[in-house]
Amino acid sequence: MFSAMEGRDYLRIIPLAGAVGAAVFVAVYGALKLSRSGQVNHKYPTPKDQEKVKHVLDVEDLGDRTPFCRCWKSEKFPYCDGAHNEHNKTTGDNVGPIVMNRRNKSGSA
């Protein structure tokens, strides 16, 4: 098919090939952009009216042992609810919580 084409025939194909390539690029880029919106935890939306979102917790309010979420999937964020287990199975990751232990007065946990 292509061996019988002349130079001007190739020139006719260039706009079509460019349009198809652009359409494929836009479709793939759009799909990737939707899948990676930048929001880390969609279950726990961060307030966009704040310059930096932070959670302040008083040590006195924590129990003797408090796990904090690091996978950003917890329904109880910033506390861990074990959601990292499913995340790890799905992604092959090995993330777990940060665990805060209260020390007694002698200094041991």
Biopython code that builds the backbone (N, CA, C, O; Angstrom):
import numpy as np
from Bio.PDB.StructureBuilder import StructureBuilder

atoms = [
    (1, "MET", "N", (0.816, -1.190, 0.000)),
    (1, "MET", "CA", (0.000, 0.000, 0.000)),
    (1, "MET", "C", (0.861, 1.254, 0.000)),
    (1, "MET", "O", (0.659, 2.145, -0.826)),
    (2, "PHE", "N", (1.835, 1.333, 0.935)),
    (2, "PHE", "CA", (2.665, 2.533, 1.024)),
    (2, "PHE", "C", (3.682, 2.622, -0.103)),
    (2, "PHE", "O", (4.138, 3.717, -0.432)),
    (3, "SER", "N", (4.048, 1.489, -0.705)),
    (3, "SER", "CA", (5.048, 1.528, -1.777)),
    (3, "SER", "C", (4.506, 2.181, -3.044)),
    (3, "SER", "O", (5.277, 2.687, -3.859)),
    (4, "ALA", "N", (3.201, 2.174, -3.213)),
    (4, "ALA", "CA", (2.607, 2.774, -4.414)),
    (4, "ALA", "C", (2.297, 4.250, -4.217)),
    (4, "ALA", "O", (1.802, 4.901, -5.137)),
    (5, "MET", "N", (2.574, 4.784, -3.052)),
    (5, "MET", "CA", (2.243, 6.182, -2.769)),
    (5, "MET", "C", (3.336, 7.106, -3.280)),
    (5, "MET", "O", (4.514, 6.748, -3.304)),
    (6, "GLU", "N", (2.929, 8.290, -3.686)),
    (6, "GLU", "CA", (3.874, 9.309, -4.127)),
    (6, "GLU", "C", (4.061, 10.332, -3.007)),
    (6, "GLU", "O", (3.371, 10.285, -1.989)),
    (7, "GLY", "N", (4.985, 11.240, -3.205)),
    (7, "GLY", "CA", (5.305, 12.236, -2.197)),
    (7, "GLY", "C", (4.111, 13.057, -1.751)),
    (7, "GLY", "O", (3.940, 13.310, -0.559)),
    (8, "ARG", "N", (3.278, 13.479, -2.708)),
    (8, "ARG", "CA", (2.125, 14.313, -2.326)),
    (8, "ARG", "C", (1.096, 13.507, -1.536)),
    (8, "ARG", "O", (0.339, 14.076, -0.749)),
    (9, "ASP", "N", (1.060, 12.168, -1.740)),
    (9, "ASP", "CA", (0.148, 11.329, -0.963)),
    (9, "ASP", "C", (0.567, 11.298, 0.509)),
    (9, "ASP", "O", (-0.274, 11.318, 1.407)),
    (10, "TYR", "N", (1.875, 11.250, 0.735)),
    (10, "TYR", "CA", (2.377, 11.283, 2.114)),
    (10, "TYR", "C", (2.023, 12.616, 2.778)),
    (10, "TYR", "O", (1.697, 12.652, 3.965)),
    (11, "LEU", "N", (2.086, 13.713, 2.011)),
    (11, "LEU", "CA", (1.752, 15.023, 2.548)),
    (11, "LEU", "C", (0.286, 15.090, 2.979)),
    (11, "LEU", "O", (-0.053, 15.814, 3.915)),
    (12, "ARG", "N", (-0.572, 14.345, 2.306)),
    (12, "ARG", "CA", (-1.994, 14.324, 2.676)),
    (12, "ARG", "C", (-2.216, 13.566, 3.989)),
    (12, "ARG", "O", (-3.162, 13.854, 4.723)),
    (13, "ILE", "N", (-1.353, 12.609, 4.278)),
    (13, "ILE", "CA", (-1.507, 11.784, 5.476)),
    (13, "ILE", "C", (-1.017, 12.519, 6.728)),
    (13, "ILE", "O", (-1.506, 12.256, 7.827)),
    (14, "ILE", "N", (-0.064, 13.429, 6.575)),
    (14, "ILE", "CA", (0.541, 14.100, 7.732)),
    (14, "ILE", "C", (-0.499, 14.780, 8.631)),
    (14, "ILE", "O", (-0.456, 14.568, 9.843)),
    (15, "PRO", "N", (-1.431, 15.586, 8.104)),
    (15, "PRO", "CA", (-2.412, 16.207, 9.001)),
    (15, "PRO", "C", (-3.285, 15.175, 9.734)),
    (15, "PRO", "O", (-3.602, 15.353, 10.910)),
    (16, "LEU", "N", (-3.665, 14.113, 9.045)),
    (16, "LEU", "CA", (-4.483, 13.082, 9.662)),
    (16, "LEU", "C", (-3.701, 12.384, 10.783)),
    (16, "LEU", "O", (-4.229, 12.171, 11.874)),
    (17, "ALA", "N", (-2.449, 12.034, 10.505)),
    (17, "ALA", "CA", (-1.622, 11.376, 11.513)),
    (17, "ALA", "C", (-1.401, 12.301, 12.709)),
    (17, "ALA", "O", (-1.423, 11.851, 13.855)),
    (18, "GLY", "N", (-1.189, 13.579, 12.450)),
    (18, "GLY", "CA", (-1.015, 14.548, 13.532)),
    (18, "GLY", "C", (-2.272, 14.673, 14.381)),
    (18, "GLY", "O", (-2.192, 14.742, 15.608)),
    (19, "ALA", "N", (-3.427, 14.701, 13.737)),
    (19, "ALA", "CA", (-4.696, 14.814, 14.471)),
    (19, "ALA", "C", (-4.954, 13.572, 15.321)),
    (19, "ALA", "O", (-5.395, 13.682, 16.465)),
    (20, "VAL", "N", (-4.681, 12.398, 14.768)),
    (20, "VAL", "CA", (-4.864, 11.154, 15.518)),
    (20, "VAL", "C", (-3.898, 11.114, 16.701)),
    (20, "VAL", "O", (-4.295, 10.757, 17.810)),
    (21, "GLY", "N", (-2.653, 11.472, 16.476)),
    (21, "GLY", "CA", (-1.665, 11.491, 17.554)),
    (21, "GLY", "C", (-2.054, 12.467, 18.655)),
    (21, "GLY", "O", (-1.924, 12.155, 19.839)),
    (22, "ALA", "N", (-2.533, 13.653, 18.268)),
    (22, "ALA", "CA", (-2.959, 14.640, 19.263)),
    (22, "ALA", "C", (-4.155, 14.132, 20.059)),
    (22, "ALA", "O", (-4.213, 14.324, 21.273)),
    (23, "ALA", "N", (-5.111, 13.487, 19.392)),
    (23, "ALA", "CA", (-6.295, 12.956, 20.081)),
    (23, "ALA", "C", (-5.897, 11.873, 21.080)),
    (23, "ALA", "O", (-6.418, 11.831, 22.194)),
    (24, "VAL", "N", (-4.986, 11.006, 20.688)),
    (24, "VAL", "CA", (-4.527, 9.944, 21.592)),
    (24, "VAL", "C", (-3.795, 10.566, 22.788)),
    (24, "VAL", "O", (-4.009, 10.150, 23.926)),
    (25, "PHE", "N", (-2.947, 11.543, 22.540)),
    (25, "PHE", "CA", (-2.221, 12.204, 23.623)),
    (25, "PHE", "C", (-3.177, 12.848, 24.620)),
    (25, "PHE", "O", (-3.025, 12.678, 25.830)),
    (26, "VAL", "N", (-4.153, 13.581, 24.116)),
    (26, "VAL", "CA", (-5.116, 14.263, 24.986)),
    (26, "VAL", "C", (-5.911, 13.245, 25.806)),
    (26, "VAL", "O", (-6.149, 13.460, 26.994)),
    (27, "ALA", "N", (-6.320, 12.145, 25.185)),
    (27, "ALA", "CA", (-7.097, 11.123, 25.896)),
    (27, "ALA", "C", (-6.260, 10.470, 26.993)),
    (27, "ALA", "O", (-6.736, 10.313, 28.117)),
    (28, "VAL", "N", (-5.031, 10.090, 26.685)),
    (28, "VAL", "CA", (-4.164, 9.435, 27.671)),
    (28, "VAL", "C", (-3.778, 10.416, 28.772)),
    (28, "VAL", "O", (-3.816, 10.063, 29.950)),
    (29, "TYR", "N", (-3.413, 11.616, 28.416)),
    (29, "TYR", "CA", (-3.039, 12.625, 29.409)),
    (29, "TYR", "C", (-4.215, 12.938, 30.326)),
    (29, "TYR", "O", (-4.043, 13.055, 31.539)),
    (30, "GLY", "N", (-5.399, 13.073, 29.757)),
    (30, "GLY", "CA", (-6.589, 13.341, 30.561)),
    (30, "GLY", "C", (-6.892, 12.217, 31.525)),
    (30, "GLY", "O", (-7.249, 12.467, 32.677)),
    (31, "ALA", "N", (-6.753, 10.973, 31.070)),
    (31, "ALA", "CA", (-7.008, 9.828, 31.952)),
    (31, "ALA", "C", (-5.992, 9.773, 33.083)),
    (31, "ALA", "O", (-6.357, 9.493, 34.225)),
    (32, "LEU", "N", (-4.733, 10.034, 32.788)),
    (32, "LEU", "CA", (-3.703, 10.034, 33.821)),
    (32, "LEU", "C", (-3.911, 11.168, 34.815)),
    (32, "LEU", "O", (-3.713, 10.995, 36.017)),
    (33, "LYS", "N", (-4.306, 12.312, 34.312)),
    (33, "LYS", "CA", (-4.526, 13.459, 35.183)),
    (33, "LYS", "C", (-5.695, 13.203, 36.124)),
    (33, "LYS", "O", (-5.633, 13.586, 37.292)),
    (34, "LEU", "N", (-6.756, 12.566, 35.644)),
    (34, "LEU", "CA", (-7.901, 12.248, 36.492)),
    (34, "LEU", "C", (-7.536, 11.243, 37.568)),
    (34, "LEU", "O", (-8.013, 11.338, 38.699)),
    (35, "SER", "N", (-6.685, 10.272, 37.221)),
    (35, "SER", "CA", (-6.333, 9.244, 38.193)),
    (35, "SER", "C", (-5.351, 9.758, 39.243)),
    (35, "SER", "O", (-5.226, 9.160, 40.312)),
    (36, "ARG", "N", (-4.662, 10.843, 38.958)),
    (36, "ARG", "CA", (-3.716, 11.425, 39.915)),
    (36, "ARG", "C", (-4.072, 12.891, 40.130)),
    (36, "ARG", "O", (-3.386, 13.781, 39.629)),
    (37, "SER", "N", (-5.122, 13.135, 40.859)),
    (37, "SER", "CA", (-5.616, 14.501, 41.016)),
    (37, "SER", "C", (-4.767, 15.351, 41.952)),
    (37, "SER", "O", (-4.963, 16.565, 42.010)),
    (38, "GLY", "N", (-3.834, 14.758, 42.685)),
    (38, "GLY", "CA", (-3.025, 15.505, 43.618)),
    (38, "GLY", "C", (-3.538, 15.430, 45.044)),
    (38, "GLY", "O", (-2.776, 15.659, 45.983)),
    (39, "GLN", "N", (-4.796, 15.120, 45.224)),
    (39, "GLN", "CA", (-5.360, 14.963, 46.571)),
    (39, "GLN", "C", (-4.903, 13.622, 47.109)),
    (39, "GLN", "O", (-5.150, 12.591, 46.484)),
    (40, "VAL", "N", (-4.254, 13.616, 48.238)),
    (40, "VAL", "CA", (-3.689, 12.388, 48.783)),
    (40, "VAL", "C", (-4.775, 11.477, 49.338)),
    (40, "VAL", "O", (-4.843, 10.300, 48.983)),
    (41, "ASN", "N", (-5.608, 12.007, 50.193)),
    (41, "ASN", "CA", (-6.647, 11.199, 50.821)),
    (41, "ASN", "C", (-8.002, 11.789, 50.469)),
    (41, "ASN", "O", (-8.396, 12.821, 51.012)),
    (42, "HIS", "N", (-8.711, 11.138, 49.566)),
    (42, "HIS", "CA", (-10.011, 11.640, 49.127)),
    (42, "HIS", "C", (-11.075, 11.453, 50.209)),
    (42, "HIS", "O", (-12.116, 12.110, 50.175)),
    (43, "LYS", "N", (-10.821, 10.568, 51.161)),
    (43, "LYS", "CA", (-11.768, 10.340, 52.249)),
    (43, "LYS", "C", (-11.668, 11.449, 53.288)),
    (43, "LYS", "O", (-12.620, 11.700, 54.027)),
    (44, "TYR", "N", (-10.537, 12.101, 53.345)),
    (44, "TYR", "CA", (-10.300, 13.157, 54.317)),
    (44, "TYR", "C", (-9.875, 14.403, 53.558)),
    (44, "TYR", "O", (-8.683, 14.697, 53.473)),
    (45, "PRO", "N", (-10.840, 15.144, 53.000)),
    (45, "PRO", "CA", (-10.475, 16.306, 52.184)),
    (45, "PRO", "C", (-9.780, 17.384, 53.011)),
    (45, "PRO", "O", (-10.212, 17.715, 54.115)),
    (46, "THR", "N", (-8.714, 17.916, 52.468)),
    (46, "THR", "CA", (-7.981, 18.961, 53.174)),
    (46, "THR", "C", (-8.606, 20.311, 52.869)),
    (46, "THR", "O", (-9.015, 20.561, 51.734)),
    (47, "PRO", "N", (-8.686, 21.178, 53.859)),
    (47, "PRO", "CA", (-9.259, 22.508, 53.633)),
    (47, "PRO", "C", (-8.371, 23.320, 52.695)),
    (47, "PRO", "O", (-7.196, 23.534, 52.995)),
    (48, "LYS", "N", (-8.901, 23.766, 51.587)),
    (48, "LYS", "CA", (-8.108, 24.491, 50.592)),
    (48, "LYS", "C", (-7.945, 25.967, 50.938)),
    (48, "LYS", "O", (-7.168, 26.669, 50.292)),
    (49, "ASP", "N", (-8.676, 26.450, 51.958)),
    (49, "ASP", "CA", (-8.570, 27.852, 52.327)),
    (49, "ASP", "C", (-7.395, 28.115, 53.268)),
    (49, "ASP", "O", (-7.140, 29.265, 53.626)),
    (50, "GLN", "N", (-6.681, 27.069, 53.670)),
    (50, "GLN", "CA", (-5.526, 27.218, 54.550)),
    (50, "GLN", "C", (-4.243, 27.077, 53.739)),
    (50, "GLN", "O", (-4.159, 26.249, 52.832)),
    (51, "GLU", "N", (-3.241, 27.895, 54.073)),
    (51, "GLU", "CA", (-1.972, 27.812, 53.351)),
    (51, "GLU", "C", (-1.314, 26.458, 53.555)),
    (51, "GLU", "O", (-0.799, 25.861, 52.609)),
    (52, "LYS", "N", (-1.332, 25.970, 54.800)),
    (52, "LYS", "CA", (-0.759, 24.661, 55.116)),
    (52, "LYS", "C", (-1.669, 23.993, 56.129)),
    (52, "LYS", "O", (-2.004, 24.584, 57.156)),
    (53, "VAL", "N", (-2.065, 22.770, 55.844)),
    (53, "VAL", "CA", (-2.941, 22.040, 56.752)),
    (53, "VAL", "C", (-2.083, 21.262, 57.737)),
    (53, "VAL", "O", (-1.161, 20.548, 57.343)),
    (54, "LYS", "N", (-2.389, 21.405, 59.006)),
    (54, "LYS", "CA", (-1.651, 20.661, 60.031)),
    (54, "LYS", "C", (-2.637, 20.210, 61.098)),
    (54, "LYS", "O", (-3.688, 20.821, 61.295)),
    (55, "HIS", "N", (-2.284, 19.143, 61.772)),
    (55, "HIS", "CA", (-3.095, 18.623, 62.859)),
    (55, "HIS", "C", (-2.308, 18.794, 64.148)),
    (55, "HIS", "O", (-1.173, 18.330, 64.256)),
    (56, "VAL", "N", (-2.899, 19.446, 65.102)),
    (56, "VAL", "CA", (-2.248, 19.654, 66.394)),
    (56, "VAL", "C", (-2.980, 18.804, 67.417)),
    (56, "VAL", "O", (-4.188, 18.942, 67.605)),
    (57, "LEU", "N", (-2.239, 17.926, 68.075)),
    (57, "LEU", "CA", (-2.799, 17.041, 69.092)),
    (57, "LEU", "C", (-2.054, 17.267, 70.392)),
    (57, "LEU", "O", (-0.832, 17.421, 70.395)),
    (58, "ASP", "N", (-2.777, 17.287, 71.487)),
    (58, "ASP", "CA", (-2.143, 17.405, 72.795)),
    (58, "ASP", "C", (-1.727, 16.027, 73.274)),
    (58, "ASP", "O", (-2.511, 15.080, 73.208)),
    (59, "VAL", "N", (-0.506, 15.910, 73.751)),
    (59, "VAL", "CA", (0.027, 14.632, 74.226)),
    (59, "VAL", "C", (-0.854, 14.072, 75.326)),
    (59, "VAL", "O", (-1.038, 12.859, 75.424)),
    (60, "GLU", "N", (-1.394, 14.947, 76.148)),
    (60, "GLU", "CA", (-2.236, 14.493, 77.250)),
    (60, "GLU", "C", (-3.507, 13.795, 76.770)),
    (60, "GLU", "O", (-4.089, 12.996, 77.504)),
    (61, "ASP", "N", (-3.941, 14.090, 75.545)),
    (61, "ASP", "CA", (-5.167, 13.489, 75.009)),
    (61, "ASP", "C", (-4.929, 12.119, 74.391)),
    (61, "ASP", "O", (-5.882, 11.409, 74.070)),
    (62, "LEU", "N", (-3.677, 11.745, 74.224)),
    (62, "LEU", "CA", (-3.369, 10.455, 73.615)),
    (62, "LEU", "C", (-3.406, 9.355, 74.666)),
    (62, "LEU", "O", (-3.145, 9.598, 75.843)),
    (63, "GLY", "N", (-3.728, 8.159, 74.235)),
    (63, "GLY", "CA", (-3.724, 7.022, 75.154)),
    (63, "GLY", "C", (-2.311, 6.544, 75.419)),
    (63, "GLY", "O", (-1.345, 7.232, 75.088)),
    (64, "ASP", "N", (-2.184, 5.368, 76.013)),
    (64, "ASP", "CA", (-0.864, 4.810, 76.282)),
    (64, "ASP", "C", (-0.159, 4.408, 74.998)),
    (64, "ASP", "O", (1.070, 4.402, 74.932)),
    (65, "ARG", "N", (-0.936, 4.073, 73.980)),
    (65, "ARG", "CA", (-0.370, 3.658, 72.682)),
    (65, "ARG", "C", (-1.308, 4.165, 71.595)),
    (65, "ARG", "O", (-2.467, 3.753, 71.543)),
    (66, "THR", "N", (-0.823, 5.056, 70.721)),
    (66, "THR", "CA", (-1.667, 5.649, 69.686)),
    (66, "THR", "C", (-1.005, 5.505, 68.325)),
    (66, "THR", "O", (0.074, 6.059, 68.110)),
    (67, "PRO", "N", (-1.629, 4.768, 67.387)),
    (67, "PRO", "CA", (-1.077, 4.657, 66.034)),
    (67, "PRO", "C", (-1.579, 5.788, 65.132)),
    (67, "PRO", "O", (-2.769, 6.104, 65.126)),
    (68, "PHE", "N", (-0.671, 6.387, 64.378)),
    (68, "PHE", "CA", (-1.010, 7.447, 63.432)),
    (68, "PHE", "C", (-0.824, 6.941, 62.002)),
    (68, "PHE", "O", (0.116, 6.205, 61.704)),
    (69, "CYS", "N", (-1.733, 7.349, 61.135)),
    (69, "CYS", "CA", (-1.745, 6.902, 59.735)),
    (69, "CYS", "C", (-0.582, 7.509, 58.946)),
    (69, "CYS", "O", (-0.265, 8.690, 59.087)),
    (70, "ARG", "N", (0.045, 6.671, 58.111)),
    (70, "ARG", "CA", (1.070, 7.154, 57.175)),
    (70, "ARG", "C", (0.695, 6.868, 55.728)),
    (70, "ARG", "O", (1.347, 7.372, 54.814)),
    (71, "CYS", "N", (-0.349, 6.064, 55.503)),
    (71, "CYS", "CA", (-0.719, 5.720, 54.115)),
    (71, "CYS", "C", (-1.754, 6.682, 53.548)),
    (71, "CYS", "O", (-2.017, 6.642, 52.346)),
    (72, "TRP", "N", (-2.338, 7.526, 54.348)),
    (72, "TRP", "CA", (-3.347, 8.510, 53.955)),
    (72, "TRP", "C", (-4.652, 7.869, 53.501)),
    (72, "TRP", "O", (-5.427, 8.509, 52.789)),
    (73, "LYS", "N", (-4.915, 6.638, 53.887)),
    (73, "LYS", "CA", (-6.138, 5.949, 53.476)),
    (73, "LYS", "C", (-7.125, 5.779, 54.632)),
    (73, "LYS", "O", (-8.247, 5.324, 54.409)),
    (74, "SER", "N", (-6.743, 6.125, 55.835)),
    (74, "SER", "CA", (-7.541, 5.874, 57.028)),
    (74, "SER", "C", (-8.831, 6.690, 57.042)),
    (74, "SER", "O", (-8.833, 7.875, 56.711)),
    (75, "GLU", "N", (-9.926, 6.042, 57.429)),
    (75, "GLU", "CA", (-11.199, 6.728, 57.623)),
    (75, "GLU", "C", (-11.162, 7.578, 58.891)),
    (75, "GLU", "O", (-11.973, 8.490, 59.049)),
    (76, "LYS", "N", (-10.226, 7.286, 59.796)),
    (76, "LYS", "CA", (-10.112, 8.003, 61.069)),
    (76, "LYS", "C", (-8.915, 8.955, 61.065)),
    (76, "LYS", "O", (-8.447, 9.354, 62.131)),
    (77, "PHE", "N", (-8.424, 9.316, 59.905)),
    (77, "PHE", "CA", (-7.234, 10.141, 59.786)),
    (77, "PHE", "C", (-7.309, 11.332, 60.743)),
    (77, "PHE", "O", (-8.352, 11.984, 60.804)),
    (78, "PRO", "N", (-6.260, 11.638, 61.483)),
    (78, "PRO", "CA", (-4.876, 11.226, 61.358)),
    (78, "PRO", "C", (-4.540, 9.925, 62.090)),
    (78, "PRO", "O", (-3.386, 9.496, 62.093)),
    (79, "TYR", "N", (-5.535, 9.300, 62.706)),
    (79, "TYR", "CA", (-5.295, 8.034, 63.398)),
    (79, "TYR", "C", (-5.357, 6.864, 62.420)),
    (79, "TYR", "O", (-6.088, 6.922, 61.431)),
    (80, "CYS", "N", (-4.608, 5.822, 62.686)),
    (80, "CYS", "CA", (-4.581, 4.628, 61.840)),
    (80, "CYS", "C", (-5.802, 3.754, 62.133)),
    (80, "CYS", "O", (-6.162, 3.544, 63.292)),
    (81, "ASP", "N", (-6.434, 3.246, 61.069)),
    (81, "ASP", "CA", (-7.543, 2.294, 61.243)),
    (81, "ASP", "C", (-7.240, 0.963, 60.558)),
    (81, "ASP", "O", (-8.131, 0.127, 60.410)),
    (82, "GLY", "N", (-5.985, 0.759, 60.136)),
    (82, "GLY", "CA", (-5.600, -0.481, 59.483)),
    (82, "GLY", "C", (-5.796, -0.477, 57.977)),
    (82, "GLY", "O", (-5.594, -1.506, 57.332)),
    (83, "ALA", "N", (-6.188, 0.662, 57.397)),
    (83, "ALA", "CA", (-6.424, 0.742, 55.955)),
    (83, "ALA", "C", (-5.157, 0.451, 55.151)),
    (83, "ALA", "O", (-5.242, 0.101, 53.974)),
    (84, "HIS", "N", (-3.987, 0.590, 55.772)),
    (84, "HIS", "CA", (-2.730, 0.322, 55.066)),
    (84, "HIS", "C", (-2.616, -1.150, 54.660)),
    (84, "HIS", "O", (-1.897, -1.474, 53.715)),
    (85, "ASN", "N", (-3.318, -2.042, 55.366)),
    (85, "ASN", "CA", (-3.244, -3.462, 55.011)),
    (85, "ASN", "C", (-3.759, -3.695, 53.593)),
    (85, "ASN", "O", (-3.112, -4.386, 52.805)),
    (86, "GLU", "N", (-4.913, -3.127, 53.263)),
    (86, "GLU", "CA", (-5.459, -3.249, 51.905)),
    (86, "GLU", "C", (-4.582, -2.499, 50.904)),
    (86, "GLU", "O", (-4.338, -2.980, 49.798)),
    (87, "HIS", "N", (-4.112, -1.322, 51.300)),
    (87, "HIS", "CA", (-3.209, -0.536, 50.450)),
    (87, "HIS", "C", (-1.957, -1.353, 50.114)),
    (87, "HIS", "O", (-1.522, -1.379, 48.962)),
    (88, "ASN", "N", (-1.382, -2.015, 51.116)),
    (88, "ASN", "CA", (-0.176, -2.807, 50.897)),
    (88, "ASN", "C", (-0.442, -3.982, 49.963)),
    (88, "ASN", "O", (0.391, -4.287, 49.109)),
    (89, "LYS", "N", (-1.597, -4.653, 50.110)),
    (89, "LYS", "CA", (-1.936, -5.764, 49.206)),
    (89, "LYS", "C", (-2.088, -5.279, 47.778)),
    (89, "LYS", "O", (-1.628, -5.931, 46.841)),
    (90, "THR", "N", (-2.738, -4.126, 47.612)),
    (90, "THR", "CA", (-3.010, -3.591, 46.275)),
    (90, "THR", "C", (-1.750, -3.092, 45.589)),
    (90, "THR", "O", (-1.562, -3.318, 44.393)),
    (91, "THR", "N", (-0.884, -2.413, 46.336)),
    (91, "THR", "CA", (0.264, -1.742, 45.721)),
    (91, "THR", "C", (1.586, -2.480, 45.887)),
    (91, "THR", "O", (2.560, -2.160, 45.206)),
    (92, "GLY", "N", (1.634, -3.470, 46.788)),
    (92, "GLY", "CA", (2.902, -4.130, 47.062)),
    (92, "GLY", "C", (3.775, -3.321, 48.007)),
    (92, "GLY", "O", (4.952, -3.633, 48.190)),
    (93, "ASP", "N", (3.207, -2.287, 48.604)),
    (93, "ASP", "CA", (3.927, -1.435, 49.534)),
    (93, "ASP", "C", (4.034, -2.136, 50.888)),
    (93, "ASP", "O", (3.442, -3.199, 51.078)),
    (94, "ASN", "N", (4.768, -1.565, 51.816)),
    (94, "ASN", "CA", (4.872, -2.154, 53.148)),
    (94, "ASN", "C", (4.713, -1.104, 54.235)),
    (94, "ASN", "O", (5.286, -1.238, 55.316)),
    (95, "VAL", "N", (3.936, -0.056, 53.956)),
    (95, "VAL", "CA", (3.749, 1.033, 54.905)),
    (95, "VAL", "C", (2.897, 0.585, 56.088)),
    (95, "VAL", "O", (1.990, -0.235, 55.944)),
    (96, "GLY", "N", (3.198, 1.124, 57.236)),
    (96, "GLY", "CA", (2.435, 0.874, 58.451)),
    (96, "GLY", "C", (2.316, 2.176, 59.234)),
    (96, "GLY", "O", (2.794, 3.213, 58.775)),
    (97, "PRO", "N", (1.697, 2.140, 60.392)),
    (97, "PRO", "CA", (1.486, 3.370, 61.147)),
    (97, "PRO", "C", (2.730, 3.836, 61.898)),
    (97, "PRO", "O", (3.687, 3.084, 62.079)),
    (98, "ILE", "N", (2.692, 5.070, 62.323)),
    (98, "ILE", "CA", (3.642, 5.573, 63.304)),
    (98, "ILE", "C", (2.954, 5.370, 64.643)),
    (98, "ILE", "O", (1.826, 5.827, 64.828)),
    (99, "VAL", "N", (3.600, 4.701, 65.571)),
    (99, "VAL", "CA", (2.978, 4.400, 66.855)),
    (99, "VAL", "C", (3.648, 5.222, 67.946)),
    (99, "VAL", "O", (4.866, 5.188, 68.118)),
    (100, "MET", "N", (2.822, 5.960, 68.676)),
    (100, "MET", "CA", (3.303, 6.748, 69.810)),
    (100, "MET", "C", (2.993, 5.986, 71.072)),
    (100, "MET", "O", (1.840, 5.642, 71.330)),
    (101, "ASN", "N", (4.029, 5.716, 71.873)),
    (101, "ASN", "CA", (3.869, 5.040, 73.167)),
    (101, "ASN", "C", (4.108, 6.055, 74.279)),
    (101, "ASN", "O", (5.053, 6.841, 74.224)),
    (102, "ARG", "N", (3.249, 6.029, 75.277)),
    (102, "ARG", "CA", (3.437, 6.904, 76.435)),
    (102, "ARG", "C", (4.419, 6.223, 77.383)),
    (102, "ARG", "O", (4.245, 5.059, 77.741)),
    (103, "ARG", "N", (5.442, 6.955, 77.781)),
    (103, "ARG", "CA", (6.407, 6.421, 78.746)),
    (103, "ARG", "C", (5.898, 6.661, 80.160)),
    (103, "ARG", "O", (5.255, 7.669, 80.451)),
    (104, "ASN", "N", (6.199, 5.724, 81.011)),
    (104, "ASN", "CA", (5.849, 5.967, 82.420)),
    (104, "ASN", "C", (6.942, 6.833, 83.038)),
    (104, "ASN", "O", (7.910, 7.170, 82.356)),
    (105, "LYS", "N", (6.816, 7.190, 84.270)),
    (105, "LYS", "CA", (7.752, 8.124, 84.903)),
    (105, "LYS", "C", (9.179, 7.598, 84.981)),
    (105, "LYS", "O", (10.119, 8.385, 85.095)),
    (106, "SER", "N", (9.359, 6.271, 84.921)),
    (106, "SER", "CA", (10.711, 5.719, 84.996)),
    (106, "SER", "C", (11.423, 5.799, 83.645)),
    (106, "SER", "O", (12.620, 5.524, 83.561)),
    (107, "GLY", "N", (10.687, 6.178, 82.573)),
    (107, "GLY", "CA", (11.311, 6.342, 81.258)),
    (107, "GLY", "C", (11.113, 5.183, 80.325)),
    (107, "GLY", "O", (11.495, 5.284, 79.159)),
    (108, "SER", "N", (10.528, 4.064, 80.773)),
    (108, "SER", "CA", (10.313, 2.940, 79.858)),
    (108, "SER", "C", (8.934, 3.030, 79.236)),
    (108, "SER", "O", (8.015, 3.612, 79.813)),
    (109, "ALA", "N", (8.798, 2.444, 78.046)),
    (109, "ALA", "CA", (7.522, 2.505, 77.326)),
    (109, "ALA", "C", (6.559, 1.462, 77.825)),
    (109, "ALA", "O", (5.436, 1.371, 77.329)),
]
sb = StructureBuilder()
sb.init_structure("model")
sb.init_model(0)
sb.init_chain("A")
sb.init_seg("    ")
for serial, (resi, resn, name, xyz) in enumerate(atoms, 1):
    if name == "N":
        sb.init_residue(resn, " ", resi, " ")
    sb.init_atom(name, np.array(xyz, "f"), 0.0, 1.0, " ", f" {name:<3s}", serial, name[0])
structure = sb.get_structure()
